[in-house]
């Protein structure tokens, strides 16, 4: 990175305003000095009656009588002035007291003073007009008056912070695919002599935080060419035709700096499907998109201009934007795998003083699904936490605490919970954990806690042993059973009437999973491998919205019945596990009540040996006796059946 940074330019509007304010201030200062000089020569103003009294008292030495003023000097040397009145006896009075007097013609203002007074308003008017015209005619900026049609694209050069491919990690495939663009910008003849043409546009597709903008800046940094950046929302304004004008102006700027890269972030703001405005084909956004299409593939040649755009919603883009000749290369920027996460962590850890016990691979193994931005935030949170604790190095303990904060939310230790609520939470989370331990297809437990985090009163965090790109049927049924474990534990321990609403999130997750199994993944024997819902949106976004296709009432009823059957099957599996291992449920709940947080290894050791020895030598040996007092009779527990009204109220 170049350390010689260019001094930051000030706002031109502020600079011009300061210049004209200085000119006006100088003019006013000249006028003030002239007036002060006249005041100094005229002396102290006195009343005419006092003037006569001073003459009669013999205090006046000499006077100068003018048509409008009388200036005089007293015997002590001080000067005075007064305004004369129609007094014919003034001259005899002066003669009687021997006062020296003379006539004085009124001074006319000099030519320069007249010119100054008369030209000042015209100078101000000319200054304002010049300022407005300069703002209207300045190139490359849209902030001036009448500059709505100017492009808001910002030009980034090497001096403003160079980014190269060394700063981009974890997305090797996307980087290699864009390396060809860099080679073309460095040596265009290498491709042109073989008749090849570089793609005019590259569309970076990926979920938020995966490094699309950073990758585009790295292309410009590697090629050493100007890099224009603009957001898709900067094109559209309330005035008709402004967006199209800004597109034209942006390409005019790019032609002057070719070869260059124009990066449009969040292009879906302007590149959505045309004709979606309820018949309004003259929409401002559509005009802007039409102009962008013409500029990318029009009669005029835009050689050396490469458009790189980024979006996390490629499904809403207009097909004309994605055809060959425009954005004919789509580069998927996925979430990094474990090797990519290791490289990303190593990049961000270079800026942080690390303790010897920090291992990037260990942290990467415990952060599946994290994007590059998530990992950067993790390193930053660990550094902030070490600073709050007064440490000089960031150790693995800070990274572990930061990971829990990012994944589960900040601890809310100040939240006051009653003993009954703590017991309910402990058994709820213990129910999830026991079912997860005894379900072979379930992911291993990372941590269980009853400390409120975020919006949850407690949490059992499970982490996969490796990155998963697809899920199997047995794992889905295991996840259903684990999600029902908390509700089942409440019913077994506290009874049917004491079930809480704490399982609302679990029920929501189980219902959504069962619905996807039936309607999208064809995992219902009754309904077969058919799709009954259409996905709205991209699957890599972490969520999906679905819409039912047209179907009969009988099919919709069968879908609802299958969803209920699958969720109830998970409930029954969880109930069987917790009934068979009720002693372990009490043991783990007692441990959570006493120590609040247990790691996955500690839970496994506790269930195997009945006690835990921590690193500091303390032993955890909770009592296996139930903490709720007397055991609840089996008749008070819920029998086999559907979810019932309690679950619906909890949801």
Secondary structure, 3 states (H helix, E strand, C coil): CCCCCCCCCCCHHHHHHHHHHHHHHHHHHHHHHHHHHHHHHHCEECCHHHHHHHHHCCCEEEEEEECCCEEEEECCCCEEEECCCCCCCHHHHHHHCCCEEEEECCCCCCHHHHHHHHHHHHHHHHHHHHHHHHHHHCCCCCCCCCCCCCCCCEEECHHHCCCCHHHCCCCHHHHHHHHHHHHHHHCCHHHHCCCCCCCCEEEEECCCCCCHHHHHHHHHHHHCCEEEEEEHHHCCCCCCCHHHHHHHHHHHHHHHCCCEEEEEECHHHCCECCCCCCCCCCCHHHHHHHHHHHHHCCCCCCCCEEEEEEECCHHHECHHHHCCCCCCEEEECCCCCHHHHHHHHHHHHCCCCECCCCCHHHHHHCCCCCCHHHHHHHHHHHHHHHHHCCCCCECHHHHHHHHHHHHHCCECCCCCCCHHHHHHHHHHHHHHHHHHHHCCCCCCEEEEECCCECCECCEEEECCCCCCCCCCHHHHHHHHHHHHHHHHHHHHHHCHHHCCHHHHHHHHHHHHHHHHHHHCCCCCCCCCCCCCEEEECCHHHCCCEEEECCCCHHHHHHHHHHHHHHHHHHHHHHHHHHHHCHHHHHHHHHHHHHHCEEEHHHHHHHHHHCCEECCCCCEECCCCCCCCCCCCCHHHCCCCCCCHHHHHHHC
